[in-house]
Amino acid sequence: PRARARARTNPRASSTSRRTRAIADANAEATAEDARELAAWLSYDKGVDASGLVFKEGARGEVEVALRGDVDAGARVLAVPQDCAVTSVDVDAHPIVSGLAKGRPELVGLALWLCAERIKGGASDWAPYVKTLAANPDAPLFWTEAEDFALLKGSPIVNDAVERSRSAREEYAAIVEVIKGDPTAFPAEAYEFFTEERFVDALATVCAKATWLPTASCYALVPLLDVITIAGSPVPGVSPPSAKDGIARCAADYDVDSACVVLSAVVKAPANSRVVQLDPLQRNNGELFLNTGRVDQKHPGDYLYMRTEIQPSDRLFSAKKQVLEGMGFTAENQYFPVYEDRMPTQLYSYLRFARVQDPGEMMAVSFEEDKIVSVMNEYEILQLLMGDCRELMSEYDTNEEDELNLLKLSDTMRVREIEAAKLRMSEKKLIGCTMTAVRKRLAPIRGIPTKQGMEDPNQDLLDIFNAIESIPNKPKEMMEDFKKWARGDYEDIPKGGGGCG
């Protein structure tokens, strides 16, 4: 699903800084009252039971969802029938946008659907739901100014943010060309509502709100579910944190038997715990920030990607490429996720394989276990990793102390500045933890591998100090040699070969 999510979110979004407020209702932040009205509509008109949830106003005025009572792990918190959710099926059946959405990515189709339903206002069959669908105006999809992108200087996602800002205009322009190219199928007067600002806003909303349903393999806009905050998922294979911190972590998916999108508690949680939805796509903070404009400072499974490859100049390049591709890797631009408290064994294995120069050692590299090929090879890959980490860290203009001091002034900062600072801090923390892990692996290697054996990494300095320390003894050594010569001690020492005898 993660790979698919990347492909799906490629229709990136951008918006001008002069976003018009002609669609103020669509851009207004959803309130707790809006969420309550939506719950009532779903209950009376659709038979949805949302009595287990409480909707209240958060510290920043946002909607905060809490549990009404205690729940056990695995218990259903919310179930929304599939006919109450919006998917590509609804887009294909829409009389206004189905033709425009044909052949376009899933998220673009949902954005077109939202544009058409928003313009209907209260006449829309989905009006109570559409009212709660609002984008974060500080999300990177709305950035166009250089000063905004400068907030991400050094971050691995900065180029993605710029690309998203540019490509939505291209997507919008392409759709407009379709409308103009076939006035019979798309009468101009019927599509006057379709402006760049509205499309970008809808796309930003969909990118932030749409839920990926693994079982159904599709995105869906699910009422009530999308007012719940998305939280970072734990490292694959690791249990999520308990609810002792007051947070009830839940997971959403499509249930075939009940034909509902079900939100279930992942851990046991008491009443009044704040409900969050674990990200089904297991995105890191950078990807969450690109889509929602928010950073999860408690992300238990945050990670960065480390890029590695086989050098084309490697004399074993062809053989290595063939082996790697047979194992599902690539010889160029291979990425591995690096977490705060662990590094993938396959990253080390790939690096060891990339640096071996003896064909016989190629088969000694294991991708199943953490097995050293040779001390020299291990020292080399660890130094390369350390160099990559230093290079990543040097890209930032600020250090961790600068970020902490900056966040102390959060009352006077824009939301995008605050969240960007949080993102930079989380990324630097991951890089720092990776450097610490590499240092620990380097520690047992008590020297620099050379052809003559292990050499102390400070051998040059030791030689200098030994020479300096020996200087005071030189006069004494010279006097001892003079006395030995005066006594004739050297006369009995054979002079070696030579002579004419």
Helices and strands as residue ranges (DSSP letters): H 2-8, H 24-27, H 32-46, E 53-57, E 63-67, E 76-81, G 82-84, H 88-92, H 98-101, H 106-120, G 121-123, H 127-130, G 140-142, H 146-149, G 150-152, H 158-181, G 188-191, H 196-209, E 211-213, E 218-220, G 225-227, E 229-231, G 243-245, E 247-255, E 260-265, E 274-278, H 285-292, E 303-308, H 317-326, E 334-339, H 345-355, H 359-362, H 375-394, H 400-407, G 410-412, H 415-442, E 448-450, E 453-455, H 459-470, G 471-473, H 474-486, G 489-492
